[in-house]
Amino acid sequence: MDTKRTVFVRSLLMMCLLLILPYARAQHPLTKELDILLQGKQAKVGVAVVFEGRETFTYNNPHHYPLMSVFKFHQALAVMDYLDTRQLPLETEIYVRKADLLPDTYSPLRDARPEGEFNISVGELLRYSISESDNNACDILLRYIGGTGVVDKYVRTLGIEDFKIEANEEKLNEAFEYQYLNWTTPFAAVQVMEKFRTETLFRHSGYKEYLEKLMIGTVTGNDKLKAGLPREVVFGHKTGSSGRNKSGLKAGDNDMGFVRLPDGRQYSIAVFVTDSREDDKTNATLISEISRKVYEYYNAPKERKIPYTSEQNFADTIPFEFSQNRILISASVNGTERKFLFDTGASSLLLNKELLSGEDIYRGDSARDANGVRIAVNMADVRELRLGKLHFNHYPATLWDMNENSLFNCEGVDGLIGSEILQNLSVKIDTRNQRLILTDRKNHFKAEKGKRRRMKVIANCPLLDIKLFRRLQETGVLFDTGAPELYDLCDEVFILLKNRMPKKIERCVTDCAYGASSIGITGAGRDTLRYRLRFDWMKIGPVTFRNVMTETHTGVTSRVGAGLLNYGQMILDFPRKQYLFMPYDGISSVILSDTGGSGISFIPEEGRIKIGLVWENSKAYRIGVRRGFVVKEVNGYNVEDDFCALLKLRSSRAKSLKAVDLQGKEQLFLFSEE
């Protein structure tokens, strides 16, 4: 071979190799895992993930995957946009004829009401279409808004291109090849989910909340993405599945949804399986395994280590103040005593940013508060932190402007001490004697009598299992000493319970309201539809509670709060992942009283005190009090500029209210005891 030609060929090969190597080095870790998982499988599989709105992963993306019933999610967005632009409520009714209920298609609606000729709300049709994947409900809604072209056009207005929606369910079922008419790339699918999850698509926030709840309550495809996730995550999804042709080929087997991790982080995921000759069980297993691998990749333990203390073989008693069901303790920050809220629902140390100088601040980050609200924060290095005998050097802290939060101002606290500090310790919380006992001794509490129960630890925080009914256990309930109530039910669990036992939960619901009532570090939570419930029976540890009143909230888990500590001592054993609740005076049962109250909640907003929520069955609602009224006086006291005084009065004790209504008129409202 010619020497010059040989040198040229070798140089060309080396250049190609140099071009290939950077790509190989940059290959996503999940790609290799999915290559191994899918090796030998007779199917094309596409995956897309967007984590926290930033980090993106795709696998086999450049392909047209049949959407199947996943397109009902796109349709739901278009339906809600149709309602929103016309200012129509979800209760808007549509007349359903018998001819609308096609016989040869999947339709729980037809099975429930086969004769047709009835009115049904748009919201209920969406529930059938999303949660139960009802094909007739889908097509009824499509006719209502103007057809598939309206859906396709709306999604394109969101800036998404790699998809096509042109066939309704009736058309898709006419012939096998028609199942390919509606298609998407996996990344285009998660782009739609991300738009819904992170942006304000509708003026009426209730639409988004309702669709989220429908997706969380989905009853189809539980062996797909959901099967690869632990029970403590919040998961909402829309599935899709086709039939097979005469040769056994399956056009599509899909699942797409959003995942909220226990620490508040979120991601959207879509897995599409097309042209599969595997059986349905294998397809579902592939989807669930991909879901599991994605979860494990993004939920891998962070490199941040638990802060180390030089103290060993110690037991220390730390006094605290128990004020309005909140534990307030003293700790030293860089040599100065400060007041903290002891908050097991917080994963780490949260500190007033004014306490540290600029050189201690080392990077920005983001976090979520108790209401699930994302906030931008800075991190800092606390050179010395002392809590009793515990001494930490260079303790990482999250910074926040406490002056922006009325709740922290009222308590006079400089920050939160979260559960991270307890990870190698056991702690005993005794509110009757107002003391914490911290120890690293393995058997220090061995003599304490009672049954030790399992405790999960996720993102440093303790999670318990409780019983809501005699035969129903709720797992992964956050034990949160930063929350003053006995028990708060999260929205997602409420929806799951409602779907699982609708009649029983319907009997438990005593009231509902739209608005905000809870307060996190960012202030009041977002407006949402909330419910009040009365559980006749609940068991936490060895104690049975009767007549438990609770409200739904927007956090990522239900929570047992510091209200529990009025009834006994709690030992949290983090190394062994166990807890022991020891009731005071040996009580085994508590009958709680419903204080009733005025039926309103107060929130700080825009420098004023407003009505955040009014329960619809309350006296306040009946006499005209509404969300958004500006509060002037409560019980004759001027609280216009004093949220702290209002907290001490508590809304349940309000007997009179002077407020400015939405038209700017000042009114006086009088409440009788209820």
TIRO-636744 format. One line per field, with one value per residue (C-alpha): residue number from 0; residue in three letters; x, y, z. Coordinates in steps of 0.001 Angstrom, whole numbers, plus 500000, padded with zeros to 6 digits. Example, Ala and Ser with C-alpha at 12.3 -4.5 7.8 and 13.67 -1.06 7.14 Angstrom:
k: (0	1);
r: (Ala	Ser);
u: (512300	513670);
v: (495500	498940);
w: (507800	507140);
END
This chain:
k: (0	1	2	3	4	5	6	7	8	9	10	11	12	13	14	15	16	17	18	19	20	21	22	23	24	25	26	27	28	29	30	31	32	33	34	35	36	37	38	39	40	41	42	43	44	45	46	47	48	49	50	51	52	53	54	55	56	57	58	59	60	61	62	63	64	65	66	67	68	69	70	71	72	73	74	75	76	77	78	79	80	81	82	83	84	85	86	87	88	89	90	91	92	93	94	95	96	97	98	99	100	101	102	103	104	105	106	107	108	109	110	111	112	113	114	115	116	117	118	119	120	121	122	123	124	125	126	127	128	129	130	131	132	133	134	135	136	137	138	139	140	141	142	143	144	145	146	147	148	149	150	151	152	153	154	155	156	157	158	159	160	161	162	163	164	165	166	167	168	169	170	171	172	173	174	175	176	177	178	179	180	181	182	183	184	185	186	187	188	189	190	191	192	193	194	195	196	197	198	199	200	201	202	203	204	205	206	207	208	209	210	211	212	213	214	215	216	217	218	219	220	221	222	223	224	225	226	227	228	229	230	231	232	233	234	235	236	237	238	239	240	241	242	243	244	245	246	247	248	249	250	251	252	253	254	255	256	257	258	259	260	261	262	263	264	265	266	267	268	269	270	271	272	273	274	275	276	277	278	279	280	281	282	283	284	285	286	287	288	289	290	291	292	293	294	295	296	297	298	299	300	301	302	303	304	305	306	307	308	309	310	311	312	313	314	315	316	317	318	319	320	321	322	323	324	325	326	327	328	329	330	331	332	333	334	335	336	337	338	339	340	341	342	343	344	345	346	347	348	349	350	351	352	353	354	355	356	357	358	359	360	361	362	363	364	365	366	367	368	369	370	371	372	373	374	375	376	377	378	379	380	381	382	383	384	385	386	387	388	389	390	391	392	393	394	395	396	397	398	399	400	401	402	403	404	405	406	407	408	409	410	411	412	413	414	415	416	417	418	419	420	421	422	423	424	425	426	427	428	429	430	431	432	433	434	435	436	437	438	439	440	441	442	443	444	445	446	447	448	449	450	451	452	453	454	455	456	457	458	459	460	461	462	463	464	465	466	467	468	469	470	471	472	473	474	475	476	477	478	479	480	481	482	483	484	485	486	487	488	489	490	491	492	493	494	495	496	497	498	499	500	501	502	503	504	505	506	507	508	509	510	511	512	513	514	515	516	517	518	519	520	521	522	523	524	525	526	527	528	529	530	531	532	533	534	535	536	537	538	539	540	541	542	543	544	545	546	547	548	549	550	551	552	553	554	555	556	557	558	559	560	561	562	563	564	565	566	567	568	569	570	571	572	573	574	575	576	577	578	579	580	581	582	583	584	585	586	587	588	589	590	591	592	593	594	595	596	597	598	599	600	601	602	603	604	605	606	607	608	609	610	611	612	613	614	615	616	617	618	619	620	621	622	623	624	625	626	627	628	629	630	631	632	633	634	635	636	637	638	639	640	641	642	643	644	645	646	647	648	649	650	651	652	653	654	655	656	657	658	659	660	661	662	663	664	665	666	667	668	669	670	671	672	673);
r: (Met	Asp	Thr	Lys	Arg	Thr	Val	Phe	Val	Arg	Ser	Leu	Leu	Met	Met	Cys	Leu	Leu	Leu	Ile	Leu	Pro	Tyr	Ala	Arg	Ala	Gln	His	Pro	Leu	Thr	Lys	Glu	Leu	Asp	Ile	Leu	Leu	Gln	Gly	Lys	Gln	Ala	Lys	Val	Gly	Val	Ala	Val	Val	Phe	Glu	Gly	Arg	Glu	Thr	Phe	Thr	Tyr	Asn	Asn	Pro	His	His	Tyr	Pro	Leu	Met	Ser	Val	Phe	Lys	Phe	His	Gln	Ala	Leu	Ala	Val	Met	Asp	Tyr	Leu	Asp	Thr	Arg	Gln	Leu	Pro	Leu	Glu	Thr	Glu	Ile	Tyr	Val	Arg	Lys	Ala	Asp	Leu	Leu	Pro	Asp	Thr	Tyr	Ser	Pro	Leu	Arg	Asp	Ala	Arg	Pro	Glu	Gly	Glu	Phe	Asn	Ile	Ser	Val	Gly	Glu	Leu	Leu	Arg	Tyr	Ser	Ile	Ser	Glu	Ser	Asp	Asn	Asn	Ala	Cys	Asp	Ile	Leu	Leu	Arg	Tyr	Ile	Gly	Gly	Thr	Gly	Val	Val	Asp	Lys	Tyr	Val	Arg	Thr	Leu	Gly	Ile	Glu	Asp	Phe	Lys	Ile	Glu	Ala	Asn	Glu	Glu	Lys	Leu	Asn	Glu	Ala	Phe	Glu	Tyr	Gln	Tyr	Leu	Asn	Trp	Thr	Thr	Pro	Phe	Ala	Ala	Val	Gln	Val	Met	Glu	Lys	Phe	Arg	Thr	Glu	Thr	Leu	Phe	Arg	His	Ser	Gly	Tyr	Lys	Glu	Tyr	Leu	Glu	Lys	Leu	Met	Ile	Gly	Thr	Val	Thr	Gly	Asn	Asp	Lys	Leu	Lys	Ala	Gly	Leu	Pro	Arg	Glu	Val	Val	Phe	Gly	His	Lys	Thr	Gly	Ser	Ser	Gly	Arg	Asn	Lys	Ser	Gly	Leu	Lys	Ala	Gly	Asp	Asn	Asp	Met	Gly	Phe	Val	Arg	Leu	Pro	Asp	Gly	Arg	Gln	Tyr	Ser	Ile	Ala	Val	Phe	Val	Thr	Asp	Ser	Arg	Glu	Asp	Asp	Lys	Thr	Asn	Ala	Thr	Leu	Ile	Ser	Glu	Ile	Ser	Arg	Lys	Val	Tyr	Glu	Tyr	Tyr	Asn	Ala	Pro	Lys	Glu	Arg	Lys	Ile	Pro	Tyr	Thr	Ser	Glu	Gln	Asn	Phe	Ala	Asp	Thr	Ile	Pro	Phe	Glu	Phe	Ser	Gln	Asn	Arg	Ile	Leu	Ile	Ser	Ala	Ser	Val	Asn	Gly	Thr	Glu	Arg	Lys	Phe	Leu	Phe	Asp	Thr	Gly	Ala	Ser	Ser	Leu	Leu	Leu	Asn	Lys	Glu	Leu	Leu	Ser	Gly	Glu	Asp	Ile	Tyr	Arg	Gly	Asp	Ser	Ala	Arg	Asp	Ala	Asn	Gly	Val	Arg	Ile	Ala	Val	Asn	Met	Ala	Asp	Val	Arg	Glu	Leu	Arg	Leu	Gly	Lys	Leu	His	Phe	Asn	His	Tyr	Pro	Ala	Thr	Leu	Trp	Asp	Met	Asn	Glu	Asn	Ser	Leu	Phe	Asn	Cys	Glu	Gly	Val	Asp	Gly	Leu	Ile	Gly	Ser	Glu	Ile	Leu	Gln	Asn	Leu	Ser	Val	Lys	Ile	Asp	Thr	Arg	Asn	Gln	Arg	Leu	Ile	Leu	Thr	Asp	Arg	Lys	Asn	His	Phe	Lys	Ala	Glu	Lys	Gly	Lys	Arg	Arg	Arg	Met	Lys	Val	Ile	Ala	Asn	Cys	Pro	Leu	Leu	Asp	Ile	Lys	Leu	Phe	Arg	Arg	Leu	Gln	Glu	Thr	Gly	Val	Leu	Phe	Asp	Thr	Gly	Ala	Pro	Glu	Leu	Tyr	Asp	Leu	Cys	Asp	Glu	Val	Phe	Ile	Leu	Leu	Lys	Asn	Arg	Met	Pro	Lys	Lys	Ile	Glu	Arg	Cys	Val	Thr	Asp	Cys	Ala	Tyr	Gly	Ala	Ser	Ser	Ile	Gly	Ile	Thr	Gly	Ala	Gly	Arg	Asp	Thr	Leu	Arg	Tyr	Arg	Leu	Arg	Phe	Asp	Trp	Met	Lys	Ile	Gly	Pro	Val	Thr	Phe	Arg	Asn	Val	Met	Thr	Glu	Thr	His	Thr	Gly	Val	Thr	Ser	Arg	Val	Gly	Ala	Gly	Leu	Leu	Asn	Tyr	Gly	Gln	Met	Ile	Leu	Asp	Phe	Pro	Arg	Lys	Gln	Tyr	Leu	Phe	Met	Pro	Tyr	Asp	Gly	Ile	Ser	Ser	Val	Ile	Leu	Ser	Asp	Thr	Gly	Gly	Ser	Gly	Ile	Ser	Phe	Ile	Pro	Glu	Glu	Gly	Arg	Ile	Lys	Ile	Gly	Leu	Val	Trp	Glu	Asn	Ser	Lys	Ala	Tyr	Arg	Ile	Gly	Val	Arg	Arg	Gly	Phe	Val	Val	Lys	Glu	Val	Asn	Gly	Tyr	Asn	Val	Glu	Asp	Asp	Phe	Cys	Ala	Leu	Leu	Lys	Leu	Arg	Ser	Ser	Arg	Ala	Lys	Ser	Leu	Lys	Ala	Val	Asp	Leu	Gln	Gly	Lys	Glu	Gln	Leu	Phe	Leu	Phe	Ser	Glu	Glu);
u: (500000	501181	502867	501231	497847	498420	499279	496188	493871	495352	494976	491380	490639	492273	490193	487008	488038	488644	485203	483602	485374	483872	480418	481183	482480	479381	476937	474309	474661	471050	471673	473884	471429	468549	470641	471182	467544	466181	468734	466951	463491	461254	460048	461113	461232	461547	462125	462280	462804	463012	464254	463558	462831	466507	468207	467045	467483	466203	466530	465494	463737	463763	460850	457099	455528	451744	450205	447262	445217	448073	446631	443719	446081	446661	442907	442294	444554	442644	439295	440451	441729	438317	436595	439138	438846	435047	435149	433112	433318	434126	430504	429332	427041	426921	423954	424881	422722	422608	424213	427268	427939	429493	429245	432533	435027	436341	433858	433081	430676	428595	428706	427396	424691	424052	420769	422276	420009	421499	423446	426981	429550	432722	434684	433106	433734	437374	437523	436242	438632	441786	441420	439590	440699	437102	437012	433417	433989	437040	435104	432178	434637	436301	432957	432231	435371	435404	437425	441003	442173	441477	443652	446501	446389	446323	449356	451278	450557	452643	455672	455702	456099	457119	453652	450389	446810	444237	442071	439514	439029	436303	438651	441619	439559	438412	441606	444947	446972	444914	446472	449587	447719	448297	452002	454694	458332	458921	460571	457631	455346	457290	457489	453693	453806	456464	454387	451474	453607	455705	453758	450467	448394	444995	443716	441650	444151	441480	441739	445360	444726	441769	443723	446611	444195	442660	446103	447042	443782	444335	443220	444703	448276	449305	451783	453687	455503	453822	455093	458690	458224	458186	454916	456161	456384	453466	452727	450197	450018	448114	448472	447811	447574	446601	445294	447307	447133	446738	450487	450522	452161	451163	451159	451677	451997	452700	452772	453536	453416	454967	456819	457244	459958	459592	462180	460099	462087	460059	460430	458332	458756	457380	458000	456616	456758	455834	455810	456144	455930	456428	453374	451571	453154	456657	455853	454553	457610	459932	458125	458196	461899	462724	460727	462659	466042	465146	463948	467100	469338	467767	467210	470754	472188	473859	477509	476694	477734	475965	477700	480121	480358	483352	481124	480917	479081	476931	473385	472350	469175	468125	465252	462736	459666	456472	454447	451249	452377	455803	459141	461484	465093	468337	471505	474727	475712	479314	479346	475979	472869	469942	466353	465286	462202	462944	461420	461686	459817	462776	465648	468487	469471	467629	469095	468217	470547	471250	473211	476108	478575	479119	482270	480344	477920	479236	476574	472984	470447	466720	464309	460622	458713	455974	453414	455525	456468	459872	462208	465664	468044	471702	473838	476360	479043	478296	481770	480530	477154	476463	473335	473767	476866	476887	479557	479781	482373	481527	477875	476098	472996	470278	469725	466386	465188	463166	461982	459823	457816	455261	455098	458812	458693	455882	457818	461010	463061	466312	465871	464899	466940	465950	466376	469807	471436	469754	470885	473387	471388	468280	466072	463365	460797	458929	456568	455201	458688	459696	462958	464804	467193	469797	472130	474443	474269	472760	470782	470163	466368	466305	464410	461547	458509	456417	456457	459117	457691	459301	460366	461537	464032	463839	465691	466710	463072	461176	458194	455697	452883	449484	446002	443184	440580	440783	441823	443590	447187	448671	452396	455070	453399	455853	456380	456693	457224	457110	453393	451173	448230	447712	447252	447083	445958	447759	445725	447184	446309	442825	442282	443577	441290	438359	438917	439453	436524	434317	431311	433350	435369	432221	430841	434065	434000	432328	433193	435142	436572	438811	441748	444896	445293	448713	451853	455348	458614	457465	454247	450751	450358	448845	445099	443610	440441	440582	438456	437690	437229	436245	437835	435933	438942	442702	445616	449112	451460	449550	446969	443567	442180	438446	436666	439813	439263	441724	442158	443747	446952	449237	452426	454040	453028	450456	451910	451539	452407	453446	449829	450573	453131	450370	449472	452833	456603	458196	461527	462996	465845	467459	470294	467826	465014	462492	460151	458452	455429	454761	451387	451188	449374	449062	446180	445197	442319	441593	438260	438925	436488	435549	436036	434065	435146	434311	435171	437826	441603	443871	446959	449531	449506	451029	451702	448093	446073	443475	440881	442629	439772	436120	434563	431318	429247	430390	428464	431052	430209	426479	426709	428826	432528	434602	438172	440235	438571	441119	440983	440791	439616	439031	437045	437302	441121	442847	444990	445442	449218	449683	449626	451241	448282	446008	447910	447471	443735	443545	440788	438843	438210	437003	433619	433524	435287	435626	436892	436953	435127	436108	434223	436148	433264	434005	431693	431220	430440	429276	429705	427670	429190	428888);
v: (500000	503501	504946	508360	506741	504534	507538	509353	506411	505991	509717	509586	506599	508357	511481	509389	507676	511017	512145	508971	508850	512044	510720	507414	509175	511385	508447	508663	505958	504916	504192	501184	499840	500065	498466	495465	495341	495426	493089	490376	491911	491977	495527	499106	501056	504818	506691	510339	511917	515543	515837	519014	520900	520838	517464	515538	511911	510254	506757	505800	509147	509874	507576	507953	506006	505429	507505	505205	506437	508620	511242	511578	513639	516036	516092	516903	519961	521121	520594	522639	525378	525370	525813	528364	530671	530619	530865	527679	525483	521769	521280	522305	519522	517621	515551	511958	510012	506246	506538	508144	504955	502696	498991	497536	499634	499951	502105	501906	504830	502752	499777	501952	503759	501705	503392	506870	509935	511701	514841	514498	517129	517778	517072	513630	512824	513788	511422	508589	509505	509997	507818	504943	505500	505406	505595	506805	509567	510642	510944	512750	515382	515625	516363	518941	521011	520545	517422	516161	519144	521406	519194	519088	522849	523586	521420	523118	526500	525209	525104	521323	519905	516216	514674	514334	513871	513290	510326	509842	506522	505381	505886	504238	501094	500736	499059	497995	500333	503316	502932	504598	507774	509521	509553	511282	511116	510309	513688	515559	513659	514669	518221	518342	516935	519476	522341	521156	520497	523672	526400	528215	527067	528074	531147	528932	527041	524491	522924	521901	520567	518525	516950	516104	514313	512398	511200	510196	508267	506386	502763	501431	500257	499773	497130	499661	502806	502643	499113	500351	503044	502848	503569	506781	508721	510666	509424	510461	509011	508241	504858	503573	500132	498773	495484	493090	492196	488661	488027	489008	492420	495027	498611	500324	499794	503080	504985	508633	510528	512700	511569	513551	512213	512390	515190	517338	516834	515952	514507	513668	510329	508662	505079	503975	500386	499852	497010	494505	490744	490272	489398	492074	490950	491312	494764	495894	494445	496326	499591	498983	498047	501207	503180	501529	502239	505891	506300	504694	506838	510141	509107	507842	509043	512433	512816	515180	513437	513570	516225	514657	515376	514400	513469	509719	507518	510376	511047	514668	516312	519485	521608	523109	525311	523711	526627	526114	522579	523741	522683	525654	524946	526894	526235	528161	529401	530586	531290	533075	531510	531328	530100	527291	525326	521610	520285	516599	517369	519454	517443	519782	522994	526118	529401	533088	534476	537565	535468	534700	536905	536838	534725	531826	531601	529229	528287	528571	525753	525138	523508	523029	524092	522182	523244	521912	525421	525584	528316	529507	529415	529836	527412	528389	526969	527288	527194	526070	524674	523562	521799	520779	518569	518128	520144	520386	522150	523352	522363	523004	525174	526363	530121	531878	535392	534786	538390	537569	534989	536161	532751	532725	536342	535504	532623	534710	531877	532115	528892	525235	522300	519388	515638	515526	516173	513026	510508	508707	509256	508306	511070	511012	513821	514452	517445	516904	517525	519715	517985	516196	513369	512811	509817	507758	504817	501811	500535	503744	503440	499647	499731	501762	499524	499206	497833	499187	499836	500235	503743	504606	507420	509302	512556	512340	512555	509891	508189	506108	503704	504451	502966	505162	502438	499118	497334	500113	501133	504363	503954	506617	509243	512003	512536	516305	518183	521411	520847	521611	519358	515719	514568	516161	514188	514945	515473	512482	510014	511530	510864	507296	506627	508184	505890	502806	503265	506073	505521	505374	508490	510336	509727	511095	514389	517110	520214	521638	525008	526586	528598	528461	527755	526224	528351	527229	529127	530868	531970	530708	527656	527908	528119	524678	522722	521461	519052	518593	515017	513275	509874	507952	505707	506135	504327	505753	503372	501802	504587	504700	508157	508674	511562	512819	516023	516704	518802	517930	519749	520066	518568	515455	513170	513003	513951	513249	516478	517648	517421	513738	514719	515971	512330	510662	510487	509625	507858	508019	505528	506576	503979	501103	502824	502224	504369	503895	505927	505735	507224	509309	507684	504438	505670	503439	505463	509172	510696	514067	516961	518905	522550	523633	527244	530074	528131	530517	530656	533697	534136	536918	538219	541326	542856	542433	539794	538151	535432	532485	530028	529777	526347	526180	524576	527077	529934	532328	531243	531465	535062	536174	535901	535051	534246	537357	539689	541940	541503	544575	543298	539932	539749	543531	543556	545524	542925	544821	544974	542248	538738	537418	538543	536864	533582	533667	534239	531358	531342	528667	531204	534055	535309	538511	539778	543189	542960	544748	542759	542339	545532	547578	547813	547351	544854	543433	539719	538047	534303	532276	529217	526182);
w: (500000	499241	502358	502035	501527	504578	506719	505440	506205	509690	510340	509170	511426	514376	513735	513632	516859	518534	517435	518798	522163	523637	522776	524481	527568	527669	527471	530204	532897	532334	528652	529358	531940	529476	526725	529001	530127	526566	524997	523014	523484	520418	520836	520274	523537	523937	527184	528208	531626	532747	536333	538328	535114	534120	533711	530635	529616	526429	525003	521446	521152	517362	516488	516086	518961	518906	521685	522344	525335	526561	524195	526634	528796	525878	525348	529031	528744	525668	527425	530408	528111	526400	529772	530972	527972	528329	532143	532488	535600	535648	536712	533207	531987	528686	527511	526673	524218	524010	520558	522218	524199	521564	522428	521152	523079	526634	528566	532308	531723	529290	531647	534495	532464	529294	528329	528022	527899	530919	531840	533182	534150	532179	535357	535719	532047	532557	535526	533350	530525	532631	535730	534012	530375	529130	525318	525035	527599	525605	522353	524012	525268	521852	520209	522914	522192	518401	517632	517609	515566	518543	520752	518225	517737	521478	522251	519435	521034	523966	521644	521134	517624	517520	517763	515872	517087	514338	515370	518117	519931	517533	514568	516320	516870	513246	512031	513493	511274	512474	515925	514501	513483	516820	517590	519632	520538	524226	524786	523236	525608	528733	527408	527576	531106	532122	530726	532833	535907	535989	534168	534727	531761	533139	534932	537230	539413	540323	536848	537339	540814	539585	536719	539061	541367	538462	537385	540925	541112	537832	538173	534915	534354	537972	536781	534664	535906	539309	539987	539809	542451	546257	548029	549636	546345	544899	541393	538768	535268	532070	530429	526936	525347	521928	520653	518468	514790	513468	513744	517429	516966	519576	518289	521639	525385	527162	530427	531152	534423	537107	540233	543459	545732	549526	549682	547303	544103	541020	537554	534513	532748	529620	528468	525097	523810	520156	517619	520423	520019	523749	525830	527850	531121	529664	528277	531669	533417	531050	531806	535566	535492	533548	536112	538942	537342	536707	540300	541712	539520	540548	544161	544745	548088	547841	548739	551582	554783	558115	560245	562711	566425	568541	571499	572133	574624	575871	577010	577243	578535	576730	578083	575703	575671	574386	572999	570984	570119	568951	570468	570945	571943	572366	570388	569880	566415	566172	569909	570191	571741	569345	569494	567168	566283	566716	563503	562606	559383	558161	556727	557705	559499	558354	559544	559383	556724	558842	561360	559018	557207	553471	553558	555111	552177	549562	547006	545872	545942	545866	548290	549040	552118	553952	551337	548469	547303	545599	546836	545843	548801	549638	551608	554251	556503	560234	561717	565130	566177	569760	570963	574586	574682	570928	569175	565386	563261	559746	559807	556463	556760	554414	554648	554633	555381	558547	558521	555499	557443	559994	561655	562532	563633	566049	567573	567726	566268	564338	562409	562335	563612	561402	561618	559984	563360	564752	562140	564403	567596	569511	570890	573537	573400	576649	576542	580062	581482	578520	577738	574959	575759	573045	573132	570963	573371	571677	574673	576610	576292	576572	579883	578407	578066	574963	571453	569106	565669	562279	561245	557750	557283	553994	553347	557046	558197	560193	558552	560534	559694	561224	560957	559661	559907	561671	558482	556612	557230	555885	555380	555113	557309	558230	561967	561888	565155	563144	562521	565536	564627	565549	561954	558507	555457	552193	549028	547218	549982	550191	546480	546764	549729	547904	544927	547093	549491	548115	550387	553587	552734	551662	555154	556670	554717	556779	554764	551841	550854	548245	549543	551687	555385	556100	556411	555369	555306	552121	553801	553038	550855	547388	546948	546475	547121	550707	552668	556344	557502	560705	561283	563909	564585	564155	565773	566228	567995	570913	571248	569594	568808	568292	566565	564798	562798	560001	556880	553562	552617	549603	551091	549634	552541	555303	558665	562365	564151	567594	568702	569348	572002	574306	574892	575460	575100	571760	571227	567722	567239	563965	563832	564278	562386	565154	567192	570546	571618	575372	576353	579510	582436	580493	578341	575424	573985	573537	572539	570941	571055	567950	568889	565835	565594	563265	560110	558793	558554	558470	556289	555829	552272	550700	554115	555233	557066	554879	555065	553440	553541	554634	555179	553222	555993	558615	560191	558731	555191	555821	557060	554098	555031	551958	551010	550271	552795	554546	558337	560594	563979	565650	568905	569150	568969	566219	564432	561179	561608	564228	562817	566013	568118	565614	565943	569700	569328	566812	564231	566136	568913	566711	567918	565888	562802	561200	557629	554289	551607	547963	547010	549593	552065	555780	557486	560989	561342	564566	565143	567599	569254	566966);
END
